Amino acid sequence: MTEANITVYGADWCPDCRRTKRFLDEHSIPYKWMDTDTDKEAEAFVRHINDGKRIIPTIIFDDDSFLVEPSNTELADKLGLPLPI
């Protein structure tokens, strides 16, 4: 398993954000949570990186790459985890 510094931008009402957090928690992957509803700088960052759109979750990795609304399979692949069956 790859250790990574991950920042997840999202909102508590978002089902994909909850799924992403659950996936990371289940695999003991540490991450920083940035709530785009309560943190206007976080919301502005998401809009900047997504060409003006507030698409969440937006996940930033320590290699400066990012995924937007990734599936669990895409997350597993990025993190070097065994792919879900």
C-alpha positions in Angstrom: 0.0 0.0 0.0 1.2 3.5 -0.9 1.3 6.2 1.8 0.1 9.4 0.3 -0.7 12.9 1.4 -4.2 13.3 0.2 -6.7 16.2 0.4 -10.3 15.5 -0.2 -12.5 18.5 -1.1 -16.2 17.9 -0.7 -19.3 18.3 1.3 -21.1 16.2 3.9 -24.3 16.1 1.9 -22.5 14.6 -1.2 -23.0 10.8 -1.5 -19.8 10.4 -3.6 -17.9 12.3 -1.0 -19.2 10.0 1.8 -18.3 7.0 -0.4 -14.8 8.3 -1.0 -14.2 9.0 2.7 -15.5 5.5 3.6 -13.2 3.9 1.1 -10.2 5.8 2.4 -11.1 5.0 6.0 -11.6 1.3 5.3 -8.1 1.1 3.8 -6.6 3.2 6.6 -5.5 5.9 4.1 -4.9 9.2 5.9 -6.4 12.3 4.3 -7.2 15.9 5.0 -10.9 16.8 4.6 -11.8 20.2 3.2 -15.5 21.1 3.4 -16.4 23.2 0.4 -19.7 24.3 2.1 -18.0 25.9 5.1 -14.6 26.9 3.7 -14.9 29.4 0.8 -11.2 29.1 -0.1 -11.7 25.3 -0.5 -14.7 26.0 -2.7 -12.8 28.5 -4.8 -9.9 26.0 -5.2 -12.3 23.3 -6.5 -13.8 25.8 -8.9 -10.4 26.9 -10.1 -9.1 23.3 -10.7 -12.3 22.2 -12.4 -12.7 25.1 -14.9 -15.2 27.0 -12.8 -17.3 24.0 -11.8 -17.9 22.9 -8.2 -17.4 19.2 -8.8 -16.9 17.1 -5.7 -15.2 15.1 -4.5 -12.0 16.6 -5.9 -9.0 14.7 -4.5 -5.5 16.1 -4.6 -2.5 13.8 -4.2 1.1 14.6 -3.0 2.4 14.3 -6.6 0.0 17.3 -7.6 -2.2 15.0 -9.6 -5.9 14.9 -8.9 -9.1 12.9 -9.4 -12.6 14.3 -9.7 -15.5 12.1 -8.7 -13.4 8.9 -8.9 -14.9 5.5 -8.6 -13.5 3.2 -5.9 -11.6 1.3 -8.6 -10.0 4.5 -9.8 -9.0 5.4 -6.3 -7.6 1.9 -5.6 -5.6 2.0 -8.9 -4.1 5.5 -8.0 -3.2 4.4 -4.5 -1.7 1.1 -5.6 -4.3 -1.0 -3.7 -5.7 -4.3 -4.9 -8.6 -3.5 -7.2 -12.1 -4.3 -5.8 -13.7 -7.4 -7.2 
